[in-house]
């Protein structure tokens, strides 16, 4: 299990790097929507089960995982009475803490390799899990507070898109944004009518409704869950920002498709008026300042996709997805080696024991 998790994290990181390299040329050749679709590759990799065979990635990772599983380590604030003499000598602090029932002795021990302690793989896995849970909890709480603040400061509400989306005017936001999965909302600032002309308001509303229509709010939560698993990985943070930029460009292209070219200028004005620094990660803002240059540059290029380009983009994306998932797939060789080591340690054949258990099962 540990080997598969490590392989999946490394493989998804490699696919993130691949998408970061290809997103710009793919956007120029096939359009923003195809570039945005590339970000499904790292997510799909996490759902790929181990495949039969001895894959190259498994061969590279298995020795390191086995070494981490075999090596024990002791670290932290421990009870010196339970430490061996050798570990007690390596503690950096021995002190007594006054408690209600009397003084308690503690020892602060730096990471020390010892067979008495848990394996390094267990400690690293626990740290990774705590970080992932804390990351998701933070975003869930912050998003819930943001939604509560938006509703608390809302002044006017109306239903659009056949009553499926509620539009809110609120002082809790400085620009248009979409949020909500089961209950869908579009929020505008209270000075929306004063800062934006009628054309800009219609385009801004179309942009936010498109986010709901395309399922981008769901994609944001999936991306946040992916980032939670990679909370320690700088490449994943860079990939998340690029994912959000590609999402906005794909939404722009969808909104402007089939519209008059002269509306691009008004659309660009709406983006600039909405530019701001902060953003709620799970919500879809009309714009944040970290990708304004790329989006405005795309608006200056009016190019209609031909049927051949659409077919070529679809085929290229499918081929790339299959090749990327195939190359980074996990093999079962790592699990087989772990099973052999456990069998040697306990002095029993796990394969034979499993067969006997299956035969005796009612």
N, C-alpha and C positions, 0 to 999 in steps of 0.2 A: 504493500500500500504506500509506504513512504517513498519507495523508488518510483512508483507511478506518479505521485504528487510532484516530486522533484522534476521528473521528465516532463510532465505537463506544464509546469511553470517555465521551465527553460524553453520548451518548444513553442509555447505561446509568446514568449519574449522574442524568439527568433522571428515568428510571424509578424509581430508588431514592427520589428525592425524592417522586415520586408515591405510591409505596407507603407511605412514612413518613406522608404526609398522610392516606391512605385506610385504613390498617390498623385504627385504632380504630373508626371508624364501620362498617367492614365486619365487624369482630368482633362489634359490638353487634347488627348486623342479621342476619348470616348465620352467626355462630359462629367460634370460633378457627381451625378447620381451613381455612376459606376465606381468612381473613386470612393464615394461614401460606403458603397456596398462591400468594399474590400475589408472593412473593419469587422465583418462577420467572421473572418478567418481565425483570429486568435480565440474568439469565443467558441467556435465550432471545435477547435482543437481540444478544449477542456472536456467536451462531451464525447470525445473519441475513445472507445475502450481499447485496452491492449490487444494487439493483433498477433497472430502466430508468427514465429520466426525470431531471429536474432538481429534486430535492427542496429544500425550504427550508433544511434543516439543512446540506446540501451547499453551498448558495450562501453561507451565513454562514461556513462554516469554510474553504472553498477559498482565499480570499485570504490568510488568515493562514498556512495551510500552505505556500502558494506562496512567501510572503515568507520564511518560515523556511528553506525549501529553497534559496532563492537567496542568502541572506545567509550569508557565511562568518565564522567566529570562531576566534581563537587564544587558548588559555588553558592554564595549568598550568605544570609544571616542564619547561623546554625547553632545548635546546642553543643558546646564543647565536650560535654560528657559523652556524646555519641560519636565523637570523632576519634580516629586512630591517632597515635602519637605523632606519626609523620604528617598528617593533615593539620593537627593542632599547631605544629611548629610553623606551618606556612600561612597561618591566619594573620591578617594585617591588623586586627584589633580584637582585644579581649576586654570585655567590660561587664559591669553589673548594672542592671536597670531596676530601679525601685518600682515594685508593683504593689497592689493592694494586699496580696497575700505574702509579700516578702520579696527580696531581691532575686532577680533572674539573671543568670550568666548567659552571655551571647558571644559568639565569635564570628567575625566578618571574614569570609574566605573568598579570595579571588578564584577564578576558574583554575582548577587543578585536576589533571588527568588522574583518575583512580578507578580501579574496578569496583569499588564500593558504591560509586554514585550511579545515577541513571545515565543512559547513553546520550551522546551529544545530539543524536538525531531526535530524541524525545524532547530535550530542552529547546532545541532550535524549532521543532514543530510546535511546541507550546507557545514560544514567543511569537511565531508567525500567526498562530490562531488568535492569540490575544490582540495582536495588532489589527488583524482583519476585522474582528468583532468590534473593537473600539472605533475603527474607521467607519464602519457601517452605522454603528449606533450614533456617532457624531452627526453624520449626514441625515439620518432619520430624524433626530431631535431638531437639528437646525432647520430642516425643511418643514417640519410640523410647526415650529414656531413662526416661520415665515408665512405659512399659509394662514395661521391664526391671526397674525398681524395684518395681512391683506384683508381678511374678512372683517376684522375689527374696525379698520379704517375705511371700509367701503362706503361709498355714498350713493351709488346708483348701480342697478343691475338690470340686465335685459338678456333674453335668450336669442341665440342666432343658430344657424346651421340646423334648421328643423327642430329647434328646441334641445339639441344635444350638447350645446356649449353655452355656458353662462359668461357674459361679458361684464366685467366689474371696473368701475372707476374708483381708484383708491390712492391715498397719499403714501402708501407703503412701498411704491415702486417709482423709479424715475423714468422708466421706458416701458414699451409694450412687452409682454411676456405671456407664455402659455404654461400652465401647470395643471396637474391632476391627471389621474389615469381612469379611475372609475367615475368620478365626478369631474368633468372637464371644464376648465376655466380659461378665460383670456383676461388679463388685467392691463389696464391703461392708467397712466398718471392722471391726476385731476385736471392738469392744464393741457390735456391732450388736444382738445378742440382749439385752444389758443395757439399752441406751438406748431400744429400740423394742419395743412390745408386739406380740403375734402379728398383730393386724389391721394395724398400721402396717408390719410386715415384709412381709406379703403384698402390700400396696398398693405399697410401694417396689419390690418385685421386679416386680410387674406394670408399673409405670412404666418401668423400665429395659428389660424385655423388649419393651415397646411401641416403644421407640426402635429396637430392632433390627428389629422387624416392619415398621415404617413406612419403613425405610431412612434414618433421620435421621443415622446415622453417615456415610453416603455424602454426604448433603446438606451436612454440616459441612465435608467436604473440598472440595466444590464451592464452598462459600461462602468458604473460606480461599483457594482459587485465585482467586476473584473479587476478594477483598480484596488479594491479592498484585498483581493488575493495577492496583488503585486504591490502592496503598500510600501514595501522596502525598495522597490525597483525604480530608479530614476527614468529608465526607458519607458516604463508604463505611464508615468506622469506626463512625459512628453507626448506619448501616443494619445493620452486622453485629451489633451489640448488640441491636437491635430484632428482627432475624431470630431470634437465639437465644431471646429472650423469647417471641416468637410460637410458636417450635417447642415450647417447654416448655408453653405454654398449650394448644396443639393436642394434645399428648400427654396432658395432664391431662384434657381433655374426652373423649378416646378411652378412657382408663382408667375414668373415672366413668360413661360411657354405659351405661345398663342396670343400674347398681348401685343399691342402696338409698340414698336421700338422706342417711340418718344416717351413712354412711361418709365423707361430706365432711369432717366434723370430724376424724376420725382421719387422713384424707389431709392435711389442713392441719397437723396436729401433726407428721406425718412430714416435711413440707416445712420447717417451722420447725426441727426437730431437725437437718436436713441442711444448713441454711444455713451458708455459708462464703464467704470473700472470693475466694480464688484458684480458678482452674479451668484445666484443659487444654483448649485451644480445640477440638481435634478430638473430645474425649470428650463424652458427654452426662451431666452431673451432674443429680442429682435437684433440686438447687437451688443457685443462687448469689445473694448478697444484693442484686444490682443490680435484680432484678425481683420480689422477694418480695411487695411490696405489691400489684402488679397481679394476681399469681396467687392470692393469698389473697382478694382482692376478687372475683375471678371465681368462686371456690368458694362464695361466699354467694349466687350467683344460680343457682337451679335452674330451668332452662328447657329444655324438650324441643323440638327443631327439628321443625317440621311438614314434610310433603312439599312444600308450596308454597314454604317458605323454602329448602329444599334445592335445588329446581329454580331458584328465583329467584337463589340464590347462584351456582349453576353457570352460568346464562346471563349474569349480571352479570360474573362473572370472565372468561368467554370473550369477551364483548364488550369488556371493558376491555383484555384481552390483545391482541386484534386491533387495537383502536384505538391503543394505546400503541406497538406494534411498527410499525404503519403510519405513524404520525406521525414516529417517530424513525428510520425506515429511511434508509439511505444511497442516494444516487443515483449514477449513473455519470458525471455531468457533471464532477465533480472529476477523475476519472481521464482523461476526454477532454481537459480543459484541460492536464493534465500532459503527455499524449501530444503535443498540439499544440506545446507549448513545446519539448519535446525534439526534435521534428521540425524546428522552426525553428532550433534551436541547431546540429544536426548537418547541416542542409541536405538532409535526405532525408525522404520520406513514409513513416512507420512503417507505416501501413495498407497501402500498396502493397508495401512490403518483406515484410510478413507474408503477403499474398496470394501473392506470388511464391514465398516459402518453402514455402507449403502446396502450390502447384502442382508444385513440383519435388521434393517429398518422395516417396520410393518407397512 
